[in-house]
Amino acid sequence: MRIANLSGRLVLIADGRAVDVEEASDGRFTADPQAVYEQWADFRAWAESAALPTGAAFEAAALGSPAPAPRQTLAIGLNYRDHAAESGFVAPEGLPPVFTKYVTSISGPVTEVTLPPGGHTDWEVELVAVIGLRAQNVAEADAWSHVAGLAVGQDISERVAQLSGPAPQFSLGKSFPGFAPIGPWLVTPDEFDNPDDLELRCAINGEEVQKGRTRDLIFSVPALIAGLSAVLPLLPGDVIFTGTPAGVGLGRDPQRWLAPGDELVSTIEGIGELRQTFVA
């Protein structure tokens, strides 16, 4: 199953067309894309058995984040060994670094992003997991049952702000407007042959700059949910950015940053793509 946020309304994506959930369910579920996670089990049961009407065509630019207003966004750093190495860090042995991306940075899959003046803006393609069932002290073996679905994410990062000061400002440097595109929709885990092994790619102006597989995560999605939920409850609709593989601008020699006019395309196998263009 695939759900999306189309112009602020919850839709099901079926055969490439959008079915409005509030209309198709006769008001049983509201149009609010974020609200569905509080009723995730009931929604899944309805969606899997409902006789859905023919959907409507839509433009990708009208899509928003499938989780536009999470109460918690947890982002994971250094969760691929090759990225930890290119960043100059030893791969974490315990839970990797955890920070947040503030909710005002969240956007949809096709956007225009303003580059902060004087900054060094970088790219980080990531698998995003959205929680569908409250998770607290969850065992790793049970973790997938708490996941509503997966999406493509970009942890866009302004490195000057992130790394300045007496202590790094990870959350601020990664939370400028539009720095957390998510989409193009949410895909439920049962859609994948193996949700723990998906290819992810990132390209700038057609040049591939990142390529990896989620099987290489140091902490898999289930391991992250187990580790995080041992500290704090994960709430329905919460978002987890799971980390990025090697190939970011910070780790290059010479270093490389996004520039006005650049087009950034981020893709994950079985989900789809994000497309960001950058302006001064």
Salt bridges, closest charged atoms under 4 A:
ASP20 OD2 - ARG9 NE 2.61
GLU22 OE1 - ARG9 NH2 2.77
GLU38 OE2 - ARG71 NH2 2.51
GLU48 OE2 - ARG44 NH2 2.49
GLU86 OE2 - HIS83 ND1 2.82
ASP122 OD2 - ARG159 NE 2.90
GLU124 OE2 - ARG159 NH2 2.67
GLU124 OE2 - LYS174 NZ 3.42
ASP155 OD1 - LYS101 NZ 2.62
ASP155 OD2 - LYS174 NZ 2.76
ASP190 OD1 - ARG44 NH2 3.38
ASP197 OD1 - ARG213 NE 2.74
ASP197 OD2 - ARG215 NH1 3.40
GLU199 OE1 - ARG201 NE 2.80
GLU199 OE2 - ARG213 NH1 3.98
GLU207 OE1 - ARG256 NH1 3.10
GLU208 OE1 - ARG201 NH1 2.37
GLU263 OE2 - ARG275 NH1 3.15
GLU269 OE1 - ARG213 NH2 3.17
GLU273 OE2 - ARG275 NH2 2.66
